[in-house]
Amino acid sequence: MTDRTDCSELDRHRELNTDETAVRKLRDLVTEARVEFVHCQAVTLTGRVVGKVVPAAHLTRTIETGVRAHRAILADMRTDVNGTLLGGGCEAREYTAMPDLDTFAVLPWDTRAGRFFCRLYEPAHLPDGVGGGPLATDVRGNLRRRHTAFTARTGLELRSGCEPEASWSGPHLDAARPPISPIHHIDSMDAFRPVYQRLITYGQALGLDMIEANHEGDPGQLEPNCMFDRADRTADNVIVHRQICRQVARELGLTVNFMPKPADHHTGNSCQHNLSLWRDGTNVLADPGARGLRLSEIGRHALGGILTHAAAATAVLGPTVNSYKRFVQPSPFTPSRADWGRDDRTCAVRLPDGDRLEVRIPDAMVNPYLSHAVLLAAIEDGLKNRIDPGPARGTSDPRRDTRFPELPTTLDEALRAFTADPVITGGLGSEISELFRAIKADEWTRFCRAVTDWEQTAYADQGC
């Protein structure tokens, strides 16, 4: 590798991907596994996986030069209600997607295929220092860069474990709500034995450290979990898990649904984020001198930052119109305000152990790269300004009811809070923040224009 100071980030990535030892190791792996096709994949702002498939015969060329695509793909090629293509317009430049070699894996359901996660860059030919720079709307690259910068400033590493829920249905599966909750019920779980066995097996084959799985409280609602990891790797793992779910659903002729509120009588699908901060291999959230559920000073300030910015972060943590059907339901397990408690599942943030914070706001449609980026920004603000989280829920201190705001109850309300908070928008960067808001504001407008079944039922026979 060269030590030129004028080379771009794209140049540096290409140098990594042309390292002889790394390339030889990768080619040996591809040859041994008899891989014929390679997916080069990226993730859009809404969490969709996009990319190209490359014949393995062109692997060396692909990892050196990358693949290109129109940047509006990162906005799902959506047009707003006025017909404008979001994400740069039709004339927008392509980006270059460069595979991260350490993310290569063979797909266990078809070992002729493998995949890379990619980071995205501006075209090399652009002038004035832009060419070859990181693409600002690359959600995966953004989290990686911001976590690296956070560690450089604080000496801390954010680790996370997510709890992704999904609703499964299909032939011969009774989706009716039983008279007794199916949560953690083994017989309810065994009705989905082929599902959870394949989820765990495929997850392990793709490098996920699967640790447990259970049936949740809604019909057909499963939650398989893997071990916590550095935040950017956990975000990758969430995306991999969703891809596995889609594959298992295809194989078994089932439907998997990540909607936060798939039906009126459902509590809904969440994706709690369990966060901890590490320095030199030690979890610094825990107070080593305290007994019971007690946070260190760093932990309290991190919690204070999360609560301070929870309302603004909700647009990212609950990113769909449907997300807020989950928040406004009369369920004790879904938070309604920014508060915290010790092993209290009614709160926005739960302290189940002394060494982790369970953020309970995120739902199953969350983009994990965006969610971890805004939580990282909130945590750093809490550390920087030494924000006191106040007393836990369940105490007699009256500050608990007024210290932090209620959570938004509609996507429109959440977007207004998001736009007004420079810490949260700053955690994503201006380009991602503006494009995210444009996509979601358009989604809200389309919802407001739609005539729903509820409206037909409520109003069709009214008027005289």
KOLDRENRO-695317 format. One record per atom (N, C-alpha, C): x, y, z; residue in one letter. Coordinates in steps of 0.05 Angstrom, whole numbers, plus 5000, padded with zeros to 4 digits. Last residue first. Layout:
% KOLDRENRO-695317
XYZa;...
% end
This chain:
% KOLDRENRO-695317
346652395141c;343852485145c;342352265160c;351852235149g;351252475134g;348452575135g;354151555140q;353551795155q;352752025137q;356051105116d;353151115120d;352351365136d;361551185115a;360151135090a;357051165093a;364551255162y;363151485151y;361351425127y;366950795183a;365950995201a;364151205188a;368350485138t;366550375159t;365350595176t;371750855112q;369350745099q;367350635119q;375650915151e;374051145143e;371451055129e;377850395152w;376650505176w;374850745169w;380150345101d;377750185108d;376350295132d;382051015078t;382450755092t;379850605095t;384651375027v;382151325041v;382251045052v;390551785027a;389351525023a;386651505039a;392952255041r;391252255018r;389651995014r;396052115085c;393852305089c;391952315065c;399851795058f;397951675077f;395551855082f;402452185029r;401051975015r;399051835033r;404752475071t;402852605053t;401252395038t;408252085093w;406052195109w;403852325091w;411752025050e;410251795060e;407851885076e;413952535049d;412352445026d;410652205034d;416752505097a;414652715094a;412752635070a;420352105084k;418352055105k;416052265104k;423652335045i;422352085040i;419952045059i;425352805072a;423852825047a;422252565041a;428252595115r;425852755120r;424052775095r;432352335087f;430552185104f;427952335108f;434752785063l;433552585046l;431652405062l;436553055109e;434753185090e;433352985072e;439852675133s;437652785148s;435552905129s;443752575094i;441952355102i;439552475116i;446053105092e;444952975068e;443052745075e;447753235145s;445653395132s;444353245108s;448252705193g;449452875172g;447153005156g;446552415236l;446252295210l;447752445188l;447552745278g;448552475280g;448352325254g;444753205265g;447653205262g;448852925263g;439653065280t;440253085251t;443253095246t;440753055336i;439852815322i;440352835292i;442453585346v;444153355354v;443353105339v;438453915328p;440953905313p;442753685321p;431853835322d;433953755340d;436553725325d;427653935286a;428354145305a;430754075323a;426853465258t;427953695244t;428953905263t;424453145299f;426953075287f;428353315274f;419553405307a;421453395329a;424253325318a;417353325256r;417753595266r;419753595288r;417052765255l;418852905236l;419353195244l;413152665295a;415952575299a;417852715280a;408652875270e;409552995295e;412552915300e;408352505227d;408652795222d;409752935247d;407552015253l;410052055238l;410452355233l;404852105319t;404552075290t;407252115277t;406352185371t;404251985366t;403551955337t;412652255406p;410752325385p;408752105380p;413052205477l;413952125451l;411852205430l;413452755524e;412152515513e;413252455485e;419952985549p;417353015536p;416052735530p;422553005617f;422852955589f;420152935575f;420453185667r;423153245659r;423653215629r;415453055687t;415753305671t;418553345659t;415352595717d;413152645700d;413552885681d;419952605749r;419652405729r;417552465709r;419552985789r;420953065764r;420552855742r;417452795836p;415552885815p;416952965789p;419452205866d;420452465857d;418652555834d;418251695881s;416351905889s;417152185879s;419351215829t;420151365853t;418051575859t;417651005783g;416950855806g;417850985832g;423051145740r;420251115744r;419650935768r;428851465769a;427551245754a;424551255759a;430652165765p;430051915780p;428651715762p;435452415716g;433252435736g;432652165748g;439652405682p;437152285672p;434852315692p;443652965669d;442552795690d;439952675681d;448953045625i;446053065629i;445052865649i;454053255609r;453553125635r;450653145643r;455353405560n;453953605576n;453153495603n;457952945540k;459153215537k;457953415557k;454252535549l;456852525561l;458152805562l;449952705517g;449552665546g;452252665560g;452352705467d;451352955478d;450952935508d;453252155462e;455552345464e;454752615475e;447951975459i;449651895481i;452052085484i;446252205411a;444952275436a;446652205460a;449651955375a;449752245378a;448452335404a;448051415382l;450751495387l;451051795392l;442851465364l;443251395392l;446151465400l;443751565310v;442551775326v;442851715356v;446451085295a;447751345291a;446451555308a;442750685305h;445250695321h;446650955318h;438950825266s;438250825295s;440750835312s;441650765217l;440751035226l;440151035256l;442650225218y;444950405215y;444150685224y;437649985222p;439449965245p;441850145242p;431550245210n;434050215196n;436250205217n;425749895235v;427950095239v;430250035220v;421549565237m;422149685211m;424449875212m;420749415289a;421949215272a;422549325244a;422449995330d;420749775321d;422149615299d;425250305389p;425450215361p;423449985355p;424250385446i;422650535426i;422850405398i;427350175486r;424950025478r;423350155456r;433750045501v;432150255489v;429750115476v;436849835556e;435049725536e;433249955526e;443449875575l;440950035573l;439349915550l;447649515621r;446549565594r;443949725596r;449249385672d;451349445652d;450249475624d;445649215710g;447149455716g;449049545694g;439749035673d;442248965688d;443649225693d;435549325654p;435049055662p;437448935678p;433149905650l;435749815660l;435349535671l;429850175593r;429849995616r;432649925624r;426650705565v;429350585570v;429150425595v;421250795566a;422650815540a;425450695542a;417650305606c;419150545602c;420450555574c;415349835619t;413550035611t;414950295602t;418949475641r;418449455612r;416449665602r;423849575685d;421049655681d;420549665651d;428949535708d;427549295700d;424549345697d;428150165727r;429849935734r;428249685729r;426850645675g;426250495699g;428050265703g;425351275644w;426951035647w;426250905674w;422251635589d;422851585617d;424451335619d;418851945546a;421651905550a;422151885580a;412651575534r;414151825541r;417051745545r;410651095521s;409251325510s;410651595517s;412650415504p;413050675517p;411450895504p;409149825513t;410050015492t;410350285505t;406949515551f;409649445543f;410749625520f;401749645562p;403749725582p;406649675573p;397749925512s;399349695520s;401449785540s;393550195478p;393550175508p;395149935517p;397150515424q;395450305435q;395550295465q;400750875404v;398350985416v;396450775427v;405050575383f;405450755406f;402850835420f;403050295340r;404150145363r;404350325387r;401850695306k;399550535316k;400450365340k;406750865292y;405451015314y;402750895322y;408450555249s;409950545275s;408250655298s;405750685203n;404750465219n;406050445247n;409051055181v;406451135190v;405350935209v;415850925205t;413550895186t;411051015198t;420150905241p;420351065216p;418051045197p;422250965299g;419650885290g;419151015263g;427351175299l;426950925313l;424150795306l;426651655271v;428551455261v;427951175273v;422951915303a;422551895274a;424251685261a;425451915353t;423251725347t;422651705318t;429052305363a;430052055351a;427851865343a;425952675389a;426952745362a;427952495348a;424952405437a;422752485421a;423652545392a;430252325458a;428552095450a;426252185432a;433952675478h;433452685449h;431552465439h;433952575533t;433652855523t;432852865494t;434952025535l;432252125543l;431852415532l;440352015518i;438251865504i;435551975510i;442852325558g;442852415530g;440652275514g;441952015603g;440852285602g;440752385574g;445051565590l;442151535593l;440751805591l;450051805594a;449251695569a;446251665568a;449951935649h;450052155629h;449252055601h;449851425671r;447651615676r;447651835656r;454751215653g;452251085645g;449851275649g;458451545678i;458351535649i;455651425640i;457351385731e;456851665723e;456651685693e;454050735728s;456250915733s;455551195725s;447750505754l;449450585732l;451850745743l;444949945786r;446050215789r;447950265766r;441649475812l;441549605785l;442349895788l;446349205860g;443749225847g;443949375821g;451549605889r;450049355888r;447349405875r;457549925867a;454749925876a;453549645874a;462549965845g;462349985874g;459449975885g;462149955790p;463349715804p;463049725834p;456950085751d;458250205774d;459449985791d;457050005680a;456549895707a;458150055728a;458950235635l;456350315644l;455850225673l;463750045617v;463950265636v;461150365644v;466649435606n;464049575604n;463949785625n;473049375578t;471449385602t;468849545597t;476449425534g;475349155541g;473649145565g;477449975532d;479649775538d;478549515547d;470950115545r;473550235543r;475650025551r;464150135523w;466549975530w;469050145526w;457350145536l;459650295528l;462150165540l;451249865509s;453349885530s;455750025518s;444449725495l;446849875491l;448749865515l;439649415459n;441049395484n;443849505482n;433949595427h;436849615425h;438049615453h;428149235404q;429549375425q;432549365421q;424049235362c;426849155358c;428549305379c;417248985355s;419249185363s;422049075357s;410848915331n;413648815329n;415649035335n;404748865372g;406548975351g;409348865353g;400048705395t;401648895409t;403649025390t;394148635354h;396948565360h;398248785376h;389148785337h;389348645362h;392148565370h;390149025287d;389049185309d;389549055336d;396648835259a;393748805262a;392748955286a;401948995257p;400848855234p;397848815235p;405749465272k;403149405282k;401649255260k;410749445247p;410649495276p;407949425288p;412048925201m;410449165207m;410449205238m;414648485182f;416048645201f;414548895209f;412547845167n;411648115167n;413148265189n;412747295124v;413947425147v;413447725145v;409146745102t;409447025101t;410747135126t;411346115071l;410046285092l;410346575086l;413945725043g;411445815034g;409845975054g;419045595058l;416845455072l;414045535063l;422345915026e;422745625027e;420345475038e;420546435039r;420346325011r;420446025011r;421946465093a;419146485085a;418746375057a;427446435089v;426046215102v;423046225095v;428446925063q;429146675050q;427646445062q;426747295101r;425447295075r;426047025061r;430347165143c;427447135147c;426047125120c;435247315120i;434747035127i;431746985130i;434447865119q;434747715093q;434247425098q;434347965173r;431948015157r;432047875130r;439647835187h;437347685198h;434847725182h;442448225159v;442747945152v;440447785162v;440748675189i;440048655160i;440348365151i;443048555239v;440148595236v;439248555207v;448448545226n;447148295234n;444148315232n;449649085215d;449848885194d;448248635201d;448849265268a;447149365247a;447249175223a;453148995293t;450448925300t;448449025279t;457349285271r;457049005264r;454248905271r;456549785294d;456349755265d;456149465256d;457049665350a;454549765339a;454349725309a;459849035369r;460249315363r;457849415346r;454848605398d;457348655384d;457748955382d;450948075429f;451648355424f;454348385412f;448447485396m;450147615416m;450747905409m;441547455373c;444447385372c;445947555392c;434947175376n;436947375384n;439847265380n;428447135350p;431047015353p;433147225358p;422047165361e;424347345367e;426847175371e;415647135329l;418147015338l;420247225342l;408847065329q;410947275332q;413447145345q;404146795323g;406246755303g;408546945306g;400447265359p;400347015344p;402547005323p;404447605409d;402547605387d;402547335373d;408647525447g;405847535456g;403747535434g;413747065421e;412847305435e;409747305439e;417846505428h;415346615417h;414546855434h;425046565421n;422646505436n;420246605420n;432046395424a;429646475409a;427246405425a;439146525430e;436546425440e;434346515421e;444046635403i;444046555431i;441446445442i;448246635347m;445546605357m;445546495385m;452347005320d;452646845344d;449846825357d;452846975250l;451347085273l;451646895297l;455246755206g;456946885225g;455447015248g;452146455173l;452846715163l;454346885184l;451046005203a;452645965179a;453646235168a;447546225241q;450246125249q;452046095225q;443146335207g;444546545221g;447346465230g;441645815192y;442646005172y;444146235185y;440045625243t;442045485227t;443245675207t;436045995259i;438445955275i;440645835259i;432245945218l;433346205225l;435946175240l;431145395220r;432645495197r;433745775203r;428545365269q;430945205264q;432545305241q;424245705264y;426445785281y;428945615277y;421345415223v;422145695219v;424545755237v;420144905241p;421844935217p;422845215213p;417045065288r;419644935290r;421344955265r;412345305300f;414045445281f;416845325281f;410245015339a;408645035315a;410245165292a;413745115380d;414244875364d;412444865339d;411545575404m;414145595390m;414545355371m;407145345427s;406745555407s;409245585390s;409845015463d;408144895443d;407545095420d;412445395496i;414045215479i;412345085457i;411446065504h;410045805505h;411445615486h;413146595504h;414946395515h;413646115518h;406546795495i;409246875500i;410846665515i;401246695483p;403246495474p;406146575481p;396246815532s;398446915516s;400346695508s;390046485523i;392346535541i;394746615523i;386746435480p;385646555505p;387846615525p;390246655419p;389346455439p;388346585464p;388446975360r;389647025387r;388546815406r;389746625300a;387846735319a;389246765346a;392746375262a;393646635270a;391746765290a;394945745253d;392645885264d;393646155275d;397345485196l;398245625220l;395945795230l;396045275148h;396045085171h;397045215197h;399545765111p;397745535112p;398245365136p;401646335152g;401646165128g;399645935131g;406146785186s;403546665181s;403746505155s;409747155235w;409746945214w;406946835211w;412647765252s;410147605252s;410147415229s;418447915291a;417047905265a;414647715268a;423648275326e;421148115325e;419948125297e;430248305347p;428448345324p;426048155325p;433748615389e;431748405393e;429648425371e;440848745389c;438148805381c;436348565384c;446149005424g;444848755417g;441948825411g;452249375420s;449349355419s;448449075413s;457249845440r;456449575433r;453349545436r;461450365427l;458650295431l;458150015422l;467350535460e;466250375438e;463350315445e;471351105476l;469250915482l;468350775456l;474451545471g;475751305479g;473851075484g;472352015450t;471651935478t;473151695489t;474352115399r;473852335417r;473552245446r;474751605376a;477151785376a;476752005396a;469451425380t;471551295395t;474051465397t;467151785343f;466251775371f;468451655389f;469651625295a;470151895306a;469351915335a;467451105290t;470351145292t;471051415304t;462051245286h;462951085309h;465951115312h;462151515237r;461451655262r;462151505287r;463651115201r;465351355204r;464751495231r;459350745208r;462150665212r;463950905217r;455051055192l;455250955220l;458050875226l;456351155138n;456051375157n;456351275185n;456350655114g;458850795117g;458751025137g;450750575118r;452550385131r;455350525135r;448550985088v;447850955116v;449750775131v;450651435045d;451251155051d;450751105080d;450451965032t;447851825037t;448251525041t;455652135021a;454352225045a;451852085052a;460751715002l;458151814994l;456551885019l;467451925012p;465251765020p;462551885011p;470952114950g;470252144978g;467951964986g;471952084896g;473051874913g;472451904942g;471552784890g;471952534877g;473152324895g;472253244920v;469753084923v;470152804912v;476753554910g;476753384934g;474153224938g;475753794860d;475653944885d;475353774910d;471953354814p;474053534823p;473753624852p;470752654799l;469752914807l;472053084818l;472452144787h;473152354768h;472252634777h;470551754822a;473351844825a;473952094808a;464151854852p;465751784829p;468551904831p;463551724923e;463151894900e;464951804877e;462051074951y;463751304946y;462751464922y;460250595002l;459550744977l;461251004976l;461549915020r;461450205027r;461450355000r;457849295022c;459549495009c;459349765023c;458048605040f;456948875045f;458949075032f;457848054994f;459348255008f;457448475017f;456447344986r;455747624987r;457747795002r;455346784942g;456446914965g;455647204965g;452746164916a;452646454918a;453946554944a;452545634919r;453745734895r;453946044896r;449745504964t;452645544967t;454045614941t;444245704987d;445145644959d;448145704959d;443645765040w;441345645026w;441945594996w;448246015058p;447845735065p;445545605050p;452646405021l;449846375028l;449146085034l;458746585048v;457346405029v;454546375039v;461347245056a;460146995067a;458746845045a;465247805070f;464547595051f;463447355066f;467148215100t;464248145103t;463447925085t;472248345089d;471748195114d;468848125118d;471948665044l;472748385041l;472148215065l;467049065023d;468749025047d;469448735048d;466549304956p;466149094975p;468049114999p;464149934938m;466549774942m;466149564963m;460550274892a;460250094915a;462649914916a;460050924870t;461650674868t;461350524894t;454251254842y;456251204863y;457750954857y;452551714789e;452651444801e;454551454825e;449152354794r;451452174788r;451151904800r;442652544770a;444652504791a;446852314783a;438452634736e;441152704726e;443352654746e;433852504764c;434652324742c;437552384733c;435052644834g;433852684808g;435052504787g;436652584887g;438452704868g;437352754841g;432852364921g;435552264922g;437352364901g;426652284884l;428152354908l;430952234907l;423852554828l;425452324838l;427152414861l;417452844830t;420352894831t;421752644842t;411952814831g;413352674810g;416352714809g;409353014874n;409553184851n;411053064827n;410052644913v;407352674902v;407252854878v;416552364894d;414652484913d;411952524899d;419051724877t;418351994869t;416352104889t;424351284894r;421751394900r;421451664887r;428750934894m;427651044868m;424851154872m;430450874945d;428650674934d;427350754908d;434551204956a;431851294964a;429751114953a;438550944931l;438650954961l;436251084973l;437551034878i;436850774889i;436850774919i;439851514867a;437051524875a;436051244885a;444851394847r;444651444876r;441651464885r;445950834806h;444751094808h;444151154838h;452150464813a;449150484812a;448350774815a;457650014803r;456450274803r;453450264802r;462649644839v;460449654821v;459049934824v;469949574842g;467249604853g;465149584832g;475149474829t;473849714818t;471149774830t;476649034862e;478549254857e;477149504847e;472448684862i;473348784888i;475349014885i;471948594806t;469748724822t;470848834848t;476548324790r;475948584779r;473948734796r;475947854820t;478248024824t;477748304814t;470947634800l;471247724827l;473547914831l;469247424753h;470047704752h;470447814780h;467546924766a;469746944747a;470847224746a;462846994794a;465346964809a;467846974791a;458647494769p;459747224766p;462447214780p;454847904813v;457247884795v;458047594793v;449248294824v;450348024826v;452548004805v;448348894863k;448648754838k;449748474843k;443449234905g;446149174896g;446149034869g;440049304969v;440249344940v;443049274931v;435449245020v;438049155010v;438049164980v;432249765057r;432249565036r;435049495028r;432350175094g;433149915103g;432949695082g;431450685077t;429250555089t;429850265098t;436250825053l;435450965077l;433150835091l;439250175034t;438050435029t;437250575055t;445349835032v;442849865045v;441850155041v;448549374985a;448549615002a;445749635014a;452448824959q;449948954970q;450449194987q;453948394912c;455148634924c;452848814933c;454047704909h;452247934913h;453948164925h;456747264863v;457247424887v;455447664887v;456946584840f;455746854839f;456247004865f;459646114851e;459446204824e;458446484820e;463645764896v;461845984893v;461946074863v;466345324918r;465145304892r;463045524887r;469345354963a;466545334967a;464945304941a;474445404939e;473845174956e;470845134960e;473945904913t;474445664898t;473645414914t;473146244957v;471046234936v;471445974919v;477946164984l;475346104997l;473146074976l;481646344947d;481746064956d;479145984969d;480146884944r;479846714921r;479946414928r;481547054997l;478747064987l;478346874963l;487046974997k;485446835016k;482546825007k;488547324955r;489047044953r;487346874972r;487047814978v;485747724953v;486147424950v;490447845022a;487547855026a;486147735001a;495547844997t;494847635016t;491847615020t;495348304964e;495648034953e;494847814972e;490648804964d;492748684979d;492948384972d;486449044940t;488448924922t;490848814937t;483349264979n;482149044963n;484048934942n;486549684997l;485849455015l;484949214999l;486250004951e;488849894960e;488449654979e;480950154952r;481949984930r;484649854937r;480950474997h;479350224998h;480350044976h;484150884979r;485050725002r;483550465003r;480951094938d;483650984932d;484550804954d;476651274969l;476251064949l;478850934942l;479151684996e;478151455011e;477551214992e;484851894956s;482151914966s;481451664983s;491452144966c;489651944956c;486951954970c;495152484986d;493152604969d;491152394958d;499052225014t;497052375030t;494852485013t;501251575002r;500651834991r;498551965007r;503451085015d;502951275037d;502351555026d;500750464987t;502250714986t;501650885011t;501749765000m;500050005000m;501750255000m;
% end
